[in-house]
Every structure is written in C-alpha cells, then in structure tokens.
Amino acid sequence: MAISTRVTELLNVQYPILQAPMGWIARSQLASAVSNAGGLGIIETSSGELDNVKDEIAKMATLTKNPFGVNIAQAFVRDPNIVDFVVDQGVKFVTTSAGDPTKYTDALKSAGLTVFHVVPTLAAAKKAVEAGVDGLVVEGGEGGGFKNPRDVASMVLLPLVCSEVTVPVIAAGGIVDGPSMAAAFALGAEGVQMGTRMVAALESPVHDNWKQAIVEGAETDTVFLNRFSRPGLRALRTERTTRLEHEDNVSMAEFGRVADLYFGGDLEAAIALVGQVIGRINSVESVGQILESTMDGFYETIERLGKFTR
Ligand SMILES: Cc1cc2nc3c(=O)[nH]c(=O)nc-3n(C[C@H](O)[C@H](O)[C@H](O)COP(=O)(O)O)c2cc1C
C-alpha cells in the first residue's frame, strides 16, 4: 500500500512521518536515518550552535539523497540572519516554532521554501495561517519539550484546529505508532511528528540511560514545569524535576549541564525533555523499524475501523 496526502506531496516524502527537531539530538545521524527510511528528518537550531548546525546540514547531503528540513526555534535563535543562514544551506522545508509566525514567513516563502509553523492553540493556528504559512504542526500538551503553560491535549486541539483551517496539518504530541497516527488522521491531520519516540531510537545520539528511562517510564512519569510562568515544559520525572515542579519560575539555568545529561547519561544533571508517550514506548528500535511498524499499524488500524461499517 502507498500513502498520499498533502504532506507527502509538499515534502516529497514516502511517508508523512516527521522526526521532531530537538536541540543537540536532531542532527545528521538521526535525521538522515529518518529521511533514508522514507520519513522527513529535521535538523535543529534550538541548541543555538549555528556553526555546528551548519556542519550537520552539510553532512546531510552526504548521508541522504532524500529531502530533509530545518527548524527555526525562534525563542532560542535570535540571530537576525537566520533566514539567510537557512536559505544559504539550500534547505527547502522549514518549521518555525516558539515565536511569532509573522516574523520569518514572508522572507522564507519569498526564498521559495515551504514553511510550517508549530502551534499549541487555535488562536495561534489562525495567526499563522494569516501570516501565510503552507501548513501547521499542531502540538498537543501531552508532548515533550517546551509547551504553552495552558496546554491542550491533541484529542481536543487537533479536531478544533482542523475544523477551522484549510492548510495541511501535521500532528505532534503522543504519536508513537500506527494506531496513534491513524487517530491523528481521524482528527484531521495529514502527517505526524514524533519527538520522544525518536529520542529513544537506536540512531538517536543521546546516552542509553535516557533511552532506558523512556523505555521504563510510565505515562505518569512526566512533570510539567512552569505551569504559571514561561517557558512551560514537559520533562521526565526525576529527583531534580520533581523538586522544580513546585517552583514558580524555573529558569533556563536549570538546563546547566546539558552535555552531562545528553551524552554522559546523568539524568539529574539537567532536564530530560520527554512526553507522556513514554508510557507506550517499550523498546529501543531503529528508525527503520519504527517507521515500518508505524505504517503497518496505520494500515491495519484503518482497515479494522472500516469493519465497523456495513
Ligand atoms: C528532547 C526534546 C527536544 C525538543 N526540542 C524542540 C525544538 O528544538 N523545537 C521544536 O519546535 N520542538 C521541540 N520539541 C518538541 C517536539 O518538536 C515535538 O513536537 C514533541 O516532542 C511531540 O510530542 P512527543 O514527544 O509526544 O512525540 C522537543 C521535544 C523533545 C522531547
């Protein structure tokens, strides 16, 4: 079976499955594996390490012949030349997130790029559509990473946004397999983005301790930090984040020893961003296995649902 949606058409990919941009993680090793497996790998900029990111984008050309994208995480990359930077690298697809969609959309689109903006609410979705984006990544509050403090679960947010906009929608938050992908499509999405699932992929560069914490974690093992201030974030429950959960304003300084967590495996060294979907991830698998089993499960699910009609 083959799948065709506006997302596969616009992004020129076999499967409408994107790997989420994630600081330090979404680099060429992981992103090229996703693009080679038929999905869309995305390179991050939220680490702010633009020189390294440039090298990573250059490596993509040698590691895959398939399309890939770049994320501009606006709150983290304030470099006024970020649009030129992305255009100069020959990138064709960009997601913009954590910021105002009116800021870069015109410039990116004038340079011929396809632009999707990440939104956590209906109001943000309407604003992005008005700004002229080609599509939206609709991000439910169950997902990992930076979040709107007034978080809305995908089950409510996705059908709400999809009923009010005509641009194609990629669902993010809680997507891990075929049934969750099919559910997102039932709610109006034409593509999905996986974050936490990809942190635990074989090709993900993070330390095995983080992957094992995802495999062992229950659906209740995340915390929401900064419920009453910004930035809100969803992360793995550890001693450190359990303490921070009760603080009024968790500053970015708490991300202090990122390298010790990401690559040294010390889960208490910083904040490990993960979503509630850790409760549904039971093994470390290769990107190829994840994408194949997701597509198989997607087709099985829509076939099973078809049997309810007569
Ligand atoms: C470790 C981690 C880092 C993330 N960093 C970014 C980022 O730099 N830019 C962004 O737009 N989203 C970021 N996100 C959010 C993801 O793009 C994605 O929307 C989210 O993980 C989807 O939910 P899931 O974790 O349930 O799959 C991050 C998520 C995680 C888990």
The ligand as an ORCA input file, in Angstrom:
! r2SCAN-3c Opt
* xyz 0 1
  C      14.082     16.399     23.786
  C      13.110     17.272     23.069
  C      13.550     18.462     22.497
  C      12.666     19.281     21.746
  N      13.145     20.412     21.131
  C      12.337     21.103     20.258
  C      12.857     22.151     19.432
  O      14.033     22.472     19.454
  N      11.987     22.780     18.579
  C      10.666     22.441     18.497
  O       9.931     23.034     17.695
  N      10.167     21.437     19.254
  C      10.962     20.760     20.115
  N      10.453     19.696     20.853
  C       9.034     19.320     20.669
  C       8.955     18.324     19.512
  O       9.192     19.026     18.322
  C       7.618     17.573     19.329
  O       6.610     18.454     18.893
  C       7.130     16.849     20.551
  O       8.191     16.090     21.091
  C       5.992     15.929     20.141
  O       5.499     15.193     21.223
  P       6.032     13.720     21.623
  O       7.233     13.970     22.451
  O       4.886     13.145     22.376
  O       6.332     12.990     20.347
  C      11.313     18.895     21.623
  C      10.867     17.700     22.214
  C      11.741     16.884     22.921
  C      11.226     15.603     23.516
*
